[in-house]
Amino acid sequence: MITIEEFKKLNIRIARIKDVIDHPGADRLYIVRIVIGEEEREVVAGIKKGYSKEELLGKLVAVVENLEPAVIRGVESKGMILAAQDGDILSVLSPDRPVAPGSLVK
């Protein structure tokens, strides 16, 4: 278990997906260009099995913004797109109403 104070350290924001490309070194990964407020960054996401590039373009998603950057199969990832998985079904977490990219998830 974690405390509420530990949970509050997570900076979860809404991002808009601007571009999606296939990861050159992994069959199940995308390199996703996201916009969080005024900032653009890339994240490596293992969501290729559940989504086509076209389904993701323009989509609003929840992202852990303050995750320490990691190099995944040679590509630096600056965040994590949150998703739920139920067996073979994968679902990225998205707001059910339009909100601005950069909005804080509470």
N, C-alpha and C positions, 0 to 999 in steps of 0.2 A: 504494500500500500504506500501511497505517497500523500504528503500533506497538501492542504490547499495552497500553502505558500510555495511548495515545489511546483504545483500545477500552474500557478500564476507566473512562473518563470517562462512558460511557453508563450511565444508571441505568434498566435494563429491569426492569419489575415486572409481576406478574400483576394484572389488574383484572377485576372483574365488571361486565358491562354491565347497567345499571339501567334505562335508557330509551333509546329511539331515535326521533328525529323526522326528517321530511324537511327538508332545508335549503331555506329559502324562496327562495334565489337560485340554486340549481343542481340540475339534474336527476339528476346522478350522485353527489351527496353526501348523507350523513346527518350530523346532529348527534347524537353519542352521549354519553350521561351515563354515566360510569364511576365505580366505587368502587375506590380503591387504599388498602387498610388502612382507616383511619377517614376518609379524605378523599374528597370527591366533586368531580369536575370534568367539563368538557365538552371533547370533541375533535371536530374535523370530519374525517370519514373518507370516502374515495372507494371505499366497498365496497358501494354500493347495487346495482351490477350483479350482484354475486355472492350477495347475501343479502337475504332479506326481513327486516322488523323482527322478526317472530315468531321467526325462526331465531337472531337475535342476543340477544334478551332472556334474561338470566341466564347467558349464555356467559362463560367465563373466557378472556381474551385477553392476549397479551403487548403491553406498552405501553412506549414510550420516555417515561419520566416527566420527565426533566430537559431536554427539548427547549425551546428558547426559544419562548415563546408567539408565535403568528402569527395575523393576521386573514385568514381565508379567505372571500372573498365576503361580507364584512361581519360575520362571526361569529368571535370569538376562540377559537382552538384551543390547549389546554394539554396537548399531548402528541401521540403518534402511535401508532395501532394498527398492529402489524406484520402483514404479510400476504405470502403468496407468490403469484405470478402465472405461469401456464403457458398462454400463448395466451389463450383466453377464460375459463379457469378461474381463479377467485380463491379463496384459502383463508387465512383469518385464522389466525395462529399461536396455538395453544391447548395447555395442558398435557394430557398423556394420562392424568393421574391428578388427583383433586381436591386442590387446594392453596388456602391462604387468600389472598384478595385482599391484595396488598401484598407477597407473596413475591417475593424477588429472583431474577431469571434470571441464571444464571452461565454 
